[in-house]
Amino acid sequence: MTDWRDDRVGSAKRGENPMTLARMASGFAFIGDTQFLPGYCVLTAEPEHDHLTDLDQTGRARFLLDMALIGEAIMEVYSGDGLLRVNYEIQGNTLPILHAHIWPRYAWEPEERRRLPVGRYPLDRWSDPAWAYDDEKHGERRRALAAAIHRRMREEGS
């Protein structure tokens, strides 16, 4: 049996990806595998494309709007935790599928980290089990985040 991590979008379509927050107009919203910045999410295009420029103008606008809806949901759910802003990144350097990272940034982050892109954090933040998503630790907020995303999609009409 294939692990859901090997095909995140396919496993989300089959209802087998436990990290799925919502099926959005442009793809799937997922809670991040790592939560060293609580509320970190990823939006993956569906159908899959390699680049934002592979989408027509309407598709690009939809993907970017969905990114913003996720960011708004993060701001709602994590606002009481010292949230300062939300950063949005589309890179595609490792995974050759159009996806966006939506990173909350907090007042409690060390100043030297907060002023730099999240990618400048030590690499262990992505692989250390201490920072990994854990439903017992993060599940309540994950559910609140999913509800906030769904509410925003309804309000927006998607």
C-alpha positions in Angstrom: 0.0 0.0 0.0 1.3 3.5 -0.9 1.9 5.9 1.9 -0.2 9.1 1.6 3.0 11.1 1.7 4.1 9.7 -1.6 1.0 11.1 -3.4 -0.4 13.9 -1.2 -2.9 15.2 -3.8 -4.0 11.8 -4.9 -4.5 10.7 -1.3 -6.4 13.9 -0.5 -8.7 13.2 -3.5 -9.3 9.7 -2.1 -9.9 11.1 1.4 -6.8 9.3 2.8 -4.6 12.3 3.5 -4.9 13.2 7.2 -3.3 16.6 6.7 -6.0 17.8 4.4 -7.8 20.9 5.6 -10.0 21.7 2.7 -10.7 21.1 -1.0 -10.5 24.6 -2.5 -11.4 25.9 -5.9 -7.7 25.7 -7.0 -6.5 22.7 -5.1 -6.0 21.3 -1.6 -5.1 23.1 1.6 -3.0 21.1 4.0 -1.7 21.7 7.5 2.1 21.5 7.4 4.0 18.4 8.4 6.1 20.6 10.6 4.6 23.1 13.1 7.6 25.0 14.4 5.6 28.0 13.3 2.1 27.0 14.4 -0.5 27.2 11.7 1.9 26.6 8.8 -0.1 25.4 5.7 0.5 24.4 2.1 -1.8 24.9 -0.9 -1.3 22.4 -3.7 -2.8 23.0 -7.2 -5.3 20.4 -8.5 -5.2 19.6 -11.2 -1.4 19.5 -10.8 0.7 22.0 -12.7 4.4 22.8 -12.6 4.3 26.6 -12.5 1.9 29.4 -11.7 2.4 30.5 -15.3 0.9 27.2 -16.5 -2.5 28.4 -15.4 -4.6 30.8 -17.4 -5.3 34.2 -15.9 -8.5 33.0 -14.1 -6.6 30.0 -12.7 -3.8 32.1 -11.4 -6.2 34.5 -9.8 -8.0 31.6 -8.1 -4.8 30.0 -6.8 -3.7 33.3 -5.3 -7.1 34.0 -3.8 -7.1 30.6 -2.2 -3.7 31.4 -0.7 -5.1 34.6 0.7 -8.1 32.8 2.2 -5.8 30.4 4.0 -3.8 33.3 5.3 -6.9 35.0 6.6 -7.9 31.8 8.4 -4.5 31.5 10.0 -4.8 35.1 11.1 -8.2 34.3 12.7 -7.1 31.1 14.5 -3.7 32.2 15.7 -4.2 35.9 16.3 -4.0 35.5 20.1 -0.5 33.8 19.9 1.6 36.8 19.0 0.9 36.5 15.3 2.4 39.5 13.4 1.9 38.6 9.8 1.6 35.8 7.3 4.2 35.2 4.6 3.3 33.6 1.3 5.9 31.6 -0.8 5.7 29.8 -4.1 9.0 28.1 -4.8 8.8 24.7 -6.5 12.5 23.9 -5.9 12.0 20.5 -4.3 8.5 19.4 -5.3 7.9 20.1 -9.0 4.1 20.7 -8.5 2.7 24.2 -8.1 2.3 24.7 -4.4 2.4 27.6 -2.0 3.7 27.8 1.6 1.7 30.0 3.9 3.8 30.8 7.0 2.6 32.6 10.1 5.2 34.8 11.6 5.2 35.6 15.4 6.5 38.2 17.8 8.0 35.4 19.9 10.4 34.3 17.1 14.0 35.4 17.7 14.5 38.7 16.0 17.3 37.4 13.8 14.9 34.7 12.5 11.7 36.8 12.2 13.4 39.3 9.8 14.5 36.5 7.4 12.6 34.0 5.1 11.5 30.9 7.0 13.8 28.9 4.8 16.7 30.3 6.9 15.6 28.4 9.9 17.8 25.4 10.7 17.1 22.4 8.6 16.2 20.2 11.6 12.9 22.2 12.0 11.6 20.3 9.0 12.7 16.8 10.1 12.9 16.9 13.9 9.9 14.9 15.4 9.7 17.6 18.2 8.3 20.0 15.5 6.2 17.5 13.6 2.5 17.8 13.3 0.8 15.8 16.1 -2.9 15.6 16.3 -2.9 15.5 20.1 -0.9 18.7 20.2 -2.2 20.5 17.1 -5.6 18.8 16.3 -7.9 21.3 18.0 -6.3 24.2 16.1 -6.2 22.2 12.9 -9.9 21.7 13.1 -10.5 25.4 13.8 -8.3 26.3 10.9 -10.2 24.0 8.6 -13.5 25.5 9.8 -12.2 29.0 9.2 -11.1 28.1 5.7 -14.5 26.6 4.9 -16.3 29.6 6.3 -14.2 32.0 4.1 -14.8 29.8 1.0 -18.6 30.0 1.7 -18.4 33.8 2.2 -16.4 34.2 -1.0 -18.8 32.0 -2.9 -16.5 29.1 -3.8 
